[in-house]
Amino acid sequence: MLALCSFSSCQDSKDKTDEQEKPEVPATGDVTVYVTTNNRSQDFRKQAADFSKKSNMSPTTIKLQPATRYQTMDGFGAAITGSTCFNLMKMTKENRAKFLKETFSPTEGMGQSYIRISIGCSDFSLSEYTLCDTPGLENFALTSEETEYVIPILKEILAINPEVKIMGSPWTPPRWMKVNNLTDLQPFNSWTSGQLNPAHYGDYADYFVKWIHAFEEQGINIYSVTPQNEPLNRGNSASLFMGWREQLEFVKNHLVPKFKAAAFKTKIYLFDHNFNYDNMPDQNDYPVKIYDAGIDADVVAGAAYHNYGGDKSELLDIHQKYPDRELVFTETSIGTWNDGRNLEVRLIEDMREVALGTINNWAKGVIVWNLML
């Protein structure tokens, strides 16, 4: 299946209406194609195309070269946040089923196949929380956001497409695990900022294990995790600063051993932040510094990136330094900073920078933020 976009020249409203009213082209070819133009004269219009061994001079011809191999793709998709699930639950059961089928079915829809969920709250949850807000891991429990919204929606998605992969990322650990900094080590009872208390590295690794087990008990397997969403961002509504040295210590000496002890097949992706490392020189090449220190490649598969700063070429740079490590792209969004509601701008730029630019720089998964607000 291919999703294509194109520029469109100006045309009068009658031409647009006529084109929009054309009957849908039957999907009878070798490839299903969904076409969107930046003036919406075609809006995710389903078409079909056939493979051919004949030479074709058309400028839109895509030539396949089977002998040239790059990365194997894990999938494409979007984040399924608490707000996403809350809004989906407001739809009628019939409309929700139709929407989810169009989004996730590999035979009757787009076939999205990789989604990202938060471990505890995100900045698009119904409230700020973790799964263990009372000190002591014996108090770990799923909350109503998981049991009433996220898990039911995930089950509906998996019923449509059992092959969907799920990534989990925390925005913050429980506040009782936080300190103000690693020098003073004073308790830091805030959702925003702070650092993980080294005395709780083991507890936090156990927290991950409990979270994965809790979802497994619901019939939901977790394909991958990142240790921290945007670890260099102190300012998000729920956040934690985790420099590369901290992530190295936490992942290498706590998270990896706990995953191995639990016999998890869940992959760990490092970093999960911007191409430009938020302009912090000491954090440049964040995952490379961790790889250089030596870390289990069987569990730590690679690194994840966002595009709120820097350029996609950073993916190629990291790949060239560690070609055996994987890369995934885990977040992009729209807003006033990128003219987010202007489809004429966003469609072409996002296809160039995200849908194609990340893949052409070795990303094997592409996840955007987020499915429904």
Summary of the structure (lengths in Angstrom):
residues: 373
radius of gyration: 21.8
end to end distance: 26.1
largest distance: 70.1
contacts: 1158
relative contact order: 0.12
helix: 35%
strand: 18%
